[in-house]
Amino acid sequence: MEFTYQYSWIIPFIPLPVPMLIGVGLLLFPTATKNLRRMWAFPSVFLLSIVMIFSIDVSIYQINNSSIYQYVGSWTINNDLSLEFGHLIDSLTSIMLILITTVGILVLIYSDSYMSHDQGYLRFFAYMSFFNTSMLGLVTSSNLIQIYIFWELVGMCSYLLIGFWFTRPIAANACQKAFVTNRIGDFGFLLGILGLYRITGSLEFRDLFEIFNNLISNNEVNLLFAILCSFLLFAGPVAKSAQFPLHVWLPDAMEGPTPISALIHAATMVAAGIFLVARLLPLFIVIPYIMNGIALIGIITVVLGASLALAQKDIKRGLAYSTMSQLGYMMLALGMGSYRAALFHLITHAYSKALLFLGSGSIIHSMEAIVGYSPDKSQNMVLMGGLKKHVPITKIAFLAGTLSLCGIPPFACFWSKDEILNDSWLYSPIFAIIAFSTAGLTAFYMFRIYLLVFEGHLNVHFQNYNGKKKSSFYLISLWGKEEQKALKKKMHLLALLTMNNNERASFFCKKTHLHGIDRNVKNLTRPFITITHFGTNNTFSYPHESDNTMLFSMLVLVLFTFFVGTIGISVNNEGMDLDILSKFLIPSINLLHQNSEKSVDWSEFVTNATFSVSIAFFGIFIGSFLYKPVYSSLLNLNLFNLFAKNVSTKIIVDKIKNGIYDWSYNRSYIDAFYGVSLIENVRRLTKLNSFFDRRIIDGIPNGVGITSFFMGEVIKYAGGGRISSYILLYLFYVLVFFLVIYYFSSFFHF
């Protein structure tokens, strides 16, 4: 096993050959590389699978031996500065390695089909593989400088992938917004690193924690400066994990491809902030002010994210605000010192939210068969409905992810979220009430999404489609040749029936138009069927289930969503037997000087679980009444009409309802506030600086030059060409000059 640890430094670099070879191929053999573009999915998945096997091997050894391995080598050494590089393998690293690789492999498999139609297919897989390299390097780093390097590389990959479709102005603006917002947090992070190095003289985690804790306990450091440096360190995770007030970039990041939302903006990169706070928790835990600040930021983000998800129409933005809220739960747990609960929820949420985003991609894929490639329509839940008949497997997968996020047992997020809710009672009853209320809000908005998408009838009437089969051309497979032949025969028959005699005469000289079939590249475009009649513009398009490649990734994530919660369940009735997760985290928990044996009182657990599940079911119940067509009509008839007799009460209810809707739909006006208070003021300041630079800084020398030019022109015409006159004028000027000097010297008594 020492051999495995010894060569674990190679883990981040295993996926790196893919972007390098794609770049070399596009440079030297562009035509061949583009023609064979689908083959690049295999090495991407294969190399990441090697990392996964490596990670599982390391994790098994971690569980059995509870050891920490660190290798450090010299990078830069001089009298004033010593920088080192290396890798650190502990329980936290092992958890993140398994999470990154398992979700990454499934997203890559999914992406092979989802992005197959796109011209940027090669660029997409190059970015994805480089992101995996950067993320693996981040979680295995042994010091803050090394983490900062990979931290910026991860942010760069996020920027490139958010703006993947950079020709769309909204995507270009979204990636710029993400870049600027993260730079604010990363600048604070860098200042915190430099300040911490000034305090301790080290950037290696073990030395850093030990020196800093000793300085704090012995009062040998300025406490205010230490708090400032710790807060600046925390600014990086605030931006990366979309915590208030630097959360504004995450919803706009949904302009990137859906697989990116599943991997980067749900499971891995946004979790990097949680990872870093967990890594630095031995440093933060000795400063109660910082821990309270982390918990406060977490609980604000929990409520804000859930409230902003209530009225979103875009399915991906609704899930993005949900991600923000769940990351707030993790940050709250870390601020309370519940290290185990935070990491437990990090694991369960990653699989559940990745499943939901991949499910949303399948839904968008289906809607594009109706409305075309228009994100404003294909992602708009208002235009959806009744899809359960057409995408049954996606519906089951999405429902599993929804129930998990709502906290319904036995799904994964129930076990982790319930642990955070229970710990919040011990920390602060106020925080606990807010956290429990938000759990009900989570159930409400998640079932709102589910009901809007799958229940009722399709709300968009596009061309000849109204949500029901009207033709025998429904869900015809594009994978087999026999199905293609049968489709063509039926299309020919339909065309003949709708043609007149002249059109029939020219029928065999024309070809039927069929999108989505390519003989050389299977599934080159999204497989929806468009049938064009000769002499008419009638087109029949129907929603359909995704292909087997996409469904495979979703079904595997369904299994994770069902069973990954079992790693945190203790099977001993007395509650003293450690579960798998606690055994895994023993070294890190010991580093925090906490008790690794978490005693479980099952009667208390059942009571708390019953309370939290009841709140979740209440949220589901309200969501069903408001958004399930059968119940919503009854609700409008029996409940809201009760206020009709009392006009003032009805007005108040409407104002409250409209106020909540406007607050949520307009993102709590935070983006507008930033636009007015920051962006506009910065623009005014830049205009003032530009005016000062052009009129004052450049104006003075330019004015002197122009004045000299005009004075020369004037004097040129005053001259007579006689040297004696020039000498006399010169002597006159000298005399005047000396008289002025004499006058001022006598006046000021020089």
C-alpha positions, 0 to 999 in steps of 0.5 A, a space after each residue: 500500500 505504501 507503493 500506492 501512496 508513493 505514486 499517488 502524486 500522479 492522480 491529477 495528471 492521469 486525465 491530462 493527456 486527453 486535452 493535450 492530444 486533442 489540441 495537438 490533433 487539431 493543430 496537426 491533423 484537424 480534418 482527421 481529428 474532427 472526423 473521428 471526434 466521437 472516439 475522444 469520449 472513450 479515452 476521457 472515460 477510460 483515464 478517469 476510470 483509472 483514477 477512480 480505481 486508484 481512489 477506491 484503493 486508497 479509500 479502502 486503505 484509509 478506512 482500514 488503517 485511518 492513516 494520513 500520507 503526505 509527501 512534500 518536495 522543495 519548490 523555491 528556497 531562499 533566505 526569505 521565502 520557502 515554497 514547497 509542493 506535494 500531495 496529501 492523502 487523507 480521509 477528506 481527500 479520499 472522499 473528494 476523489 471518489 466523488 469527482 471520479 464517479 460523478 465525472 465518469 457518469 457525466 462524461 458518458 452522458 455528455 457523449 450523447 448529449 453533445 454529439 450534435 454540437 460542433 464544439 464536441 472536441 472542445 467540450 471534452 478537452 475542457 472537461 478533462 482539463 477541469 478534472 485534472 484541475 479538480 483532482 489537483 486541488 483536492 490532493 494539494 498539501 499547501 495553500 499556494 498549491 491549492 490556490 493555483 488549482 483553484 484558479 485553474 478550476 475557475 478558468 475551466 468554469 469560465 470556459 464552459 459557462 461561455 461554451 456557446 460564446 456566440 450567444 450574448 447571454 452566455 458570454 455575459 454569464 461567463 464574464 459575470 462568473 469570472 468577475 464575481 469569483 475574482 472578488 472572492 479569490 482576491 480576498 483568498 489570496 490576501 488571506 494566504 499572504 496574511 497567514 504566511 506573515 503570521 505563521 511563516 508556513 503554508 503547509 497545512 499541518 505546520 500551519 494549524 499547529 503554529 496558528 493554534 499555538 499563537 492564538 492560545 498563547 496570545 502571541 498574535 494580534 487577534 484582530 489581524 488573525 480574524 481578518 486573515 481568516 475572514 479573507 481566507 473564507 472569502 474564496 469559498 464564499 464565491 466558489 460555493 455561491 454563498 451570500 452575497 457572492 451567489 449571483 453568478 451561479 444561476 447565470 452559469 446555467 447558460 452552459 451545457 447541462 452536463 456542466 451544470 451537473 458536474 461543475 455547478 452541482 457536484 464538484 467545483 461548487 463543492 470546492 468551497 465546502 472542501 476548503 472550509 473543511 480543510 481549514 476547519 482546524 484553523 477556523 475552529 479556534 476563532 469563535 467569531 469566524 465559526 459564527 460568521 460561517 454559520 451565519 452566512 450559511 443560514 442566510 444562504 439556505 433561506 435565500 436560495 430556497 426563497 429564490 427558487 420558488 418562482 423561477 421558470 427556467 428549470 436549470 435556474 430553479 435547480 441552481 438556486 436549490 444547489 445554492 440553498 443546499 450548499 448553505 446547509 453544508 456551510 451552516 454545518 461547518 460553522 456549527 462544527 458538525 464536520 461529519 454532517 457537512 461532508 455527509 450532506 456533501 456526498 449525498 447532495 452531489 449524487 442527488 443534484 447531479 441526477 436532477 441536472 442530468 434529468 433536466 438535460 433529458 427533459 430539455 432534450 425532449 422539449 427541443 423536439 417541439 420548440 427547437 434549439 431555444 433555451 427560452 422555450 426548451 427550459 421554460 417549465 411554464 411550457 412543459 407539462 404532461 411529459 410523464 407519458 413520453 419520458 417515463 424513465 426520466 420521470 422516475 429518475 427525476 422523482 428519485 432525485 426530488 424525493 431525496 432532496 426533499 428529505 424523504 426516507 430512505 433516499 440519501 439526502 434524508 440521512 444527511 440533512 436530518 443530521 444537520 437539522 438535529 445538530 442545529 437545535 444544539 447550536 441555536 434554536 433560531 437557526 434550527 427553526 429557520 433550517 427546518 422551515 427551509 426544509 419544508 420550502 425545499 420540498 415545496 419548490 422541488 415538487 413544484 418543478 416536478 409537477 410543472 414538468 411531468 403532470 397535467 398537459 403540455 402547455 406549449 402548442 407548437 405546430 400540430 402537437 398538443 401532447 397526444 399521439 396523432 400519427 404513427 410516427 411516434 418514437 421511432 428508433 433511429 438506431 436500427 436500419 430496419 426502423 429507418 426503412 420502415 420510417 421512409 416507407 411510411 413517410 413516402 406513403 404519407 407524402 403520396 396521399 397528400 400530393 396532387 398528380 403533378 407532385 406525385 410525378 416529381 416525387 421520386 426525384 426528391 428526397 424525404 427530409 429526415 433530421 437526426 440520421 447520419 450513416 457515418 456518425 450514430 446520433 450526430 444530431 439530437 434524435 427527433 423526427 421532423 417530417 416535411 410534406 411536399 407542397 405544405 409546411 406541416 411538421 410533426 415533432 414529438 417529445 421522446 425519451 433520451 437514448 440509452 447512453 444518457 439513461 444509463 448515467 441517470 439510472 446509475 445515479 438513481 442507485 447512488 441516490 438510493 443507497 449512498 445514505 447507508 454509509 452514515 447509518 450505524 447498525 448497532 442498537 446501542 449507537 456506539 458502533 461507528 458507521 462507515 463514514 465515521 470510520 473514514 473520518 477518524 483522522 480528520 475528526 481527531 485533528 479537530 479534537 472531537 469525539 469520533 464515536 457518535 452515540 445514536 439514540 434511536 428513539 430521539 432519532 425517530 422523533 426528530 426524523 418524524 418531525 422533519 419528514 412531516 415538514 417535508 410532506 407538508 411542503 409537498 402537500 402545499 405544492 401539490 395543491 397549488 400546482 397539480 391541476 386537479 387539486 389546484 382547481 379545488 383549492 381556487 374554488 374552496 379556499 381562495 374564494 373564501 376571501 371573495 366576500 371580504 375584499 380587503 382581506 383578498 387584497 392583502 392576500 393578493 399583495 402578499 402572494 404577488 410580493 413573494 412572487 416578485 421577490 423570488 422571480 426578480 432574485 430578491 432584487 440583489 442583482 438589480 442592487 449590484 447593478 445600480 450601486 456597484 456597476 453604475 458607480 464604477 462606470 461613473 468613476 471610470 468616466 470621471 477618471 477618463 475625463 481627469 486623464 484626458 483633460 487634466 493629466 494630458 491637458 496640461 502638457 497639450 495646452 502648453 504645447 498648443 499655446 507655444 505653437 500659437 505664440 510662435 505664430 503670432 510673434 512670427 508676424 511681429 518680427 521685422 528681420 532686424 537683429 538690432 531690434 531683436 537684441 533691444 527687445 531681449 534686453 527689455 525682457 531681461 530688465 523686466 524680469 530682474 525688476 519683477 524678481 527684485 520686487 518680489 524679493 523685497 516684498 517677501 524680505 528674502 
